Amino acid sequence: MKKELTLFDNPKNVKRFLFIFYGCLIALLCIDPFIHKHGEFPWEEAPEFFAAYGFVSCVLLIFVAKILRRWVKRDEDYYEKQTKSIQPE
């Protein structure tokens, strides 16, 4: 059986996508200082505040998830143990 190729299987398409993605990112960062923001607090009007805030929030979310994983984690066969004890024999 032949594997069907998708859009991102071609390295040329991946390079194109990344070029467009980073180009849009740089364009948005360049025009951000020229857009007037109506912030509730003075630090919200700082240039690139929301980009930095989003990045820091994402990194913190990853660290919190790693900590929560240790607390909430179950064994691999957690559900199998429960179904074996419930099933009548």
TACOR-V973772 format. One record per backbone hydrogen bond with DSSP energy under -0.5 kcal/mol. CO is the residue of the C=O (numbers start at 1). NH is the residue of the N-H. E is the energy in kcal/mol with one decimal. If there is no record, write none. Layout:
CO_NH_E + CO_NH_E
This chain:
6_9_-1.2 + 7_10_-0.7 + 9_11_-0.6 + 10_13_-0.8 + 10_14_-1.6 + 11_15_-2.3 + 12_16_-2.0 + 13_17_-2.7 + 14_18_-2.7 + 15_19_-2.3 + 16_20_-2.4 + 17_21_-3.0 + 18_22_-2.8 + 19_23_-1.9 + 20_24_-2.5 + 21_25_-2.2 + 22_26_-2.5 + 23_27_-2.4 + 24_28_-2.5 + 25_29_-2.2 + 26_30_-2.0 + 27_31_-2.0 + 28_32_-1.2 + 31_34_-1.1 + 32_35_-1.4 + 34_36_-0.5 + 37_39_-0.8 + 41_44_-1.2 + 42_45_-1.3 + 43_46_-1.1 + 46_49_-1.6 + 48_52_-2.1 + 49_53_-2.9 + 50_54_-2.3 + 51_55_-2.1 + 52_56_-2.7 + 53_57_-2.4 + 54_58_-2.1 + 55_59_-2.3 + 56_60_-2.5 + 57_61_-2.2 + 58_62_-1.8 + 59_63_-2.0 + 60_64_-2.6 + 61_65_-2.1 + 62_66_-1.9 + 63_67_-1.8 + 64_68_-2.7 + 65_69_-2.0 + 66_70_-1.0 + 67_71_-0.9 + 68_72_-2.6 + 69_73_-1.8 + 75_78_-1.4 + 77_81_-2.1 + 78_82_-1.2 + 79_83_-2.1 + 80_84_-2.0 + 81_85_-1.5 + 82_86_-1.2 + 83_87_-2.1
